[in-house]
Amino acid sequence: MNRSLSFIPVFSLIFLTLFSVSTSATQQAQARRVARDVRQETRDASRQVKQTCVANNNQSNHDCRQDKRQMKQAGRQKARDIKY
């Protein structure tokens, strides 16, 4: 009888630990998903900016490429801020 009573708190502790770990993993997965979406949106936007820049012939190809790189880097940093 005494043995079964000591089993309940141990089982409860194990259950709560596993539940909190799975909740944390779910939150991390959601953060990764949001960060991935931000990076994808940034890629699309930077591609569009470069195409517009080249089409309008506003700058040299090098400058358009730099604008695209800077935009992608800003998107990566934003994704890192979300993820971590």
C-alpha positions, 0 to 999 in steps of 0.5 A: 500500500505504501509503495503505490502511494509513493508511485503516484508523485513520481509518475506525476513528476515524470508526466509533467516533465514530459509535457513541458518538454513537448510544449517547448518543442512545439513553441520552437517549431512554431518559431522556426516556421515563422522565421522560415516564412520571413526568410522566404518572403524576404527572398521573394521581395529582394528578387522583385527589387533587383528585377525592378532595379535592372528593368528601370536601369537606375543603377549598375548591375553591381549596385542592384546586386548589393541592394538584393544582398543587403535586403536578404541579410536584413531578412535573415537577421529578422528571422534570427531575432524571431527564432532565438 
